C-alpha cells in the first residue's frame, strides 16, 4: 500500500509549508471522489470484521489475509485467462464483463474458502476447549502469520506484476473531480454488495440466526439456532465480501497482490469498522466511506507519506472520544 | 459472569516431572537456591568464551553476537511478559517501543544527529523515560476499553513508528545513524571495550541488565502491583469490583513493559553502532510475542526459554531461517489449541512472604498457583454462557 501514490500526492509534493491548504481546496472534489473509491473497498473488508466481531466478539486479525488471498485469486484468474503484465488489452464490453464476473466469483470463492478453513482449523478447536479471549487473539495473529508466509514462501516477497483489464477513462467531471469508469464500477458495485449483505443479515432466515447468535448465543441455541453453523456462515459471508473487495482493489491497484499487502488494508478496514460502530453493518459502510475520504484529504493536507498515519490517528481519536463509533454497536439488536 | 463450564477443562494437567522439579526447587531454602543459581549464572556469563561445540553458531554466525541477540530477545521477552503474561494485555506493537529506545539512543549519541550529545550510559535511562511517555500516550486512550482494541491499536502503533522512521527527516530514514555511542572502557591494547564486531562485552552487559530486571520484576510481581495484575488478568470485572484500580495498574504494566522494550532497543542500537529504519517491521513484533507465548507467558523461566528458542534457532540453523516466521506462526496456532499456557506454564506466587508461611502450614514449599493468562476463563467467546453481548 505504501507504493500507492495518487495524482493528488504528486501535485501536493511541491510545497514548503507543513500543511497544504491550497492543495486541499483545489483537489477537494477529486479527493472526495477518490476517497469514496478507496472507502468502498474498506467498507467491504470492514463488513467481514464487523460480522465476525458482532457474532464472536473476536477480532479476526487473519481477515486481512483472507482479503489478500482474494487479490491473488484475482491475479491468477487474469493470468490463467491469458492476460499478461503489460499494456491493457482491447476487450469488447461483453467479454470484459464476463471476465470480471469470473474473476469476482473466483476471488469470492477463494476468500470464502480461506475464511472457512481458518474458522474450522484455528478458531473452532479453541471454542470447543473454552479457551480464553487472549488465546483467540494470539491464534488470530498466528494464523495471519501462517497465511501470509504461505504466500511469501510460494510467490516470494515481491508483488505480482500488474495485470490491468480495464483502462481507467474519464467519463465526466464534477468540479475538480474527474469521474472514471473505474470509480463508478467500484463504488456502485460495492454499495450493491453491501446492500445484499445488509438484506441478507436483516431480512433472511440465516441473517436472523446471525443476529440471534450475536445477541445471545445461549438463548439462540435454546431456540434451535445451530450456533456452529451460524459461526461458519458468518466467516464465509465475511470472506465472500473480502473476495469482492479484492477484485475492486486489484482493478484500482493492479500491482496490489503482495504477500503482506493485506496488513495495512486490514488495519484500516478495522479502523473503519470501529469508526462506524463495530458490529454494525451500516456503520461499516459509513465508516469505510468516511475513512477513505478523510484519508485522501489528510494526504492532500499533510503529504502522501502520511496517508497511512491518518487512519491510525482517526482510530485512536474515535476510541478516545466515541468508542462505540458513530452509529453504535448493534448487530445483535433485533430489528423488525 | 457465570460460567457453566468448569475452568478445569481449560487447565491442562501438569507434567509430573515438572511438578517435582519445581516442588523440589521451592522446598530448598533461599541459601540453597543461591548455591545452585550462582554457578549457573557464572556459566551463562561465560558462554561466549566457552563457545561450546554443539551450541555454537559458527561458522555461519559469530557466536558472541548470536549470544547477544539471544540475550536481547530474553530482555525483550521479560518486558513483554510484564504486559502479556502478568497483566494479560495483548501488545502487538512492542517493536515500536524497541524502535523508540533504539532511536533515542541513536539521536543523542550519534554524530549524525543534530541534537546535543550525551554519554551513552545517560542516553539509556533517557530512552527508557521517553518510551514510558509513549507508553502512557498510547495506553491511556486504549486501556480503558476492551482488550482487543489494545491489540489493534498497538499493532497500528508499531507500524506508525516505522512510518515515522521512514518519513521524518530528523530520523534520517534509510541513511540512518552511524557511530552510535557505547559504554566507556578500554581493552589492554587501548582500543575501546565495547565495539560492534565483538559481542562479548555487550553480552555480559545485557545479561547483567537481565538479572537486574528479573530481580526488579520479581519484586514487583510479589508486591501489591503484581497481585493486582494477576487479578486483572484472571478476571478484570471481579478485580474492579474488589476495588483494584484496574486502569491504573494496566497503565503501569504497559508502561513498565514499554520501558524494558526501550532499554533493549537502546542496548541494541549501541551494539549495532548503526541504526536505520529497516529493522522494525510488524513481523518482529509477532516474533517477540511468540517468544513470550512459546515458553509460557507469566513464567519468567518460560519466557527466557521461549526467547532463547526464537532468537537462537534461526541463527543456529541458518537453513531454516527463511522459514522462521512460518514455523513460529504454526507453533503459536497449535500451542493455543493444545497447550495454551506455553511450554512452561505460569506459576504465580500469590503471597508476598508466602513461602515461609506456606511451609509452616503444610510442611513443604508453596505451590500456590494461579491459572495462567492462557487458561483463565474469560467470557465473550461463547464458551458457555459467559459474556453475552448486549
Interface residues (C-beta under 8 A of the other chain):
Chain A: X54 X56 X57 X58 X59 X61 X122 X125 X126 X127 X129 X130 X131 X132 X133 X134 X135 X136 X137 X138 X139 X141 X142 X143 X144 X145 X146 X148 X149 X150 X152 X153 X214 X215 X216 X217 X218 X219 X227 X263 X264 X267 X270 X271 X274 X279 X305 X306 X308 X309 X311 X312 X315 X316 X319 X320 X323 X332
Chain B: X5 X9 X10 X84 X88 X90 X92 X141 X142 X145 X147 X148 X149 X151 X152 X153 X155 X156 X157 X159 X160 X163 X164 X166 X167 X282 X283 X286 X289 X293 X322 X323 X325 X326 X328 X329 X330 X331 X332 X333 X336 X337 X340 X373 X374 X375 X376 X377 X378 X380 X381 X382 X383 X384 X385 X387 X388 X389 X390
